[in-house]
Amino acid sequence: MADLTLDENSGEVVLTGELIFSTVPDLLAQESRLMAARSEELKIDLAGVERGDSAGLALLVAWLRAAKKHNKRLAFLNVPAQLQEMAKVSGLEKVLSLA
């Protein structure tokens, strides 16, 4: 079973592990808490993400949508090449501000 940890440090969320179909539902369930607990800007650091799939990319889009709903700025930091490539192929690179 894949593992993914989410650490919250001073306005930044750090993800470590695999951002895949089996780990994404737990993160989706935490969306409201993450958005409510932040100031105007939320930074999500993906440097520790070892592997990601289309579910992980969908999560980033869902978090972007939630941030807009809560009037927050959202920045994805250190996005792994695998997720960047999927975003590029799917036309989401500019939507996620990865370009």
C-alpha positions in Angstrom: 0.0 0.0 0.0 1.3 3.4 -0.9 2.1 6.0 1.8 1.7 9.7 1.7 2.3 12.1 4.5 1.1 15.7 4.8 3.0 18.1 7.1 1.8 21.6 7.8 4.5 24.1 8.6 4.0 27.9 8.9 1.7 28.4 5.9 3.2 25.6 3.8 1.9 22.1 3.2 4.6 19.5 2.5 3.6 16.3 0.8 5.9 13.3 1.0 5.4 9.9 -0.7 3.1 8.8 -3.5 0.4 11.1 -4.8 -1.7 8.4 -6.5 -5.2 6.9 -6.8 -5.0 5.1 -3.4 -3.7 8.2 -1.4 -5.7 11.0 -3.0 -9.1 10.3 -1.3 -7.6 11.0 2.2 -6.2 14.3 1.0 -9.5 15.3 -0.6 -11.2 14.7 2.7 -8.9 17.2 4.3 -9.5 20.0 1.8 -11.9 22.1 3.8 -9.6 22.0 6.9 -6.6 23.0 4.8 -8.4 25.9 3.2 -9.9 27.2 6.4 -6.6 27.0 8.4 -4.6 29.2 6.0 -4.1 32.9 5.5 -4.6 34.4 2.1 -1.8 32.2 0.5 -1.3 28.5 0.6 1.9 26.9 -0.6 2.0 23.2 -1.3 5.5 21.8 -1.6 5.7 18.6 -3.6 9.5 18.0 -3.5 8.9 14.8 -1.4 6.5 13.3 -3.9 8.1 10.2 -5.3 5.4 9.2 -7.7 2.2 10.8 -9.0 -0.6 9.7 -11.4 -3.7 11.3 -12.9 -5.5 11.2 -9.6 -2.7 13.3 -8.1 -3.0 15.8 -10.9 -6.8 15.9 -10.4 -6.2 16.6 -6.7 -4.0 19.6 -7.6 -6.9 20.9 -9.8 -9.4 20.3 -7.0 -7.2 22.2 -4.5 -6.9 25.1 -7.0 -10.7 25.2 -7.4 -11.1 25.1 -3.6 -8.6 27.9 -3.1 -10.4 30.1 -5.6 -13.7 29.4 -3.7 -12.1 30.5 -0.5 -10.4 33.5 -2.1 -6.9 32.2 -1.5 -3.8 32.2 -3.6 -2.4 28.8 -4.1 1.2 28.0 -5.2 2.6 24.5 -6.0 6.3 24.3 -5.3 8.8 21.7 -6.5 6.3 19.8 -8.7 7.9 16.5 -9.8 8.7 16.2 -13.5 6.2 13.3 -13.9 3.3 15.5 -12.7 4.5 18.5 -14.8 4.6 16.3 -17.9 1.1 15.0 -17.3 -0.1 18.6 -16.7 1.5 19.7 -20.0 0.0 16.8 -22.0 -3.4 17.4 -20.5 -3.3 21.2 -21.1 -3.3 22.0 -17.4 0.2 23.4 -17.2 -1.0 27.0 -17.3 -4.1 26.4 -15.2 -1.8 25.1 -12.4 0.7 27.9 -13.0 3.5 25.4 -13.8 4.4 27.0 -17.1 
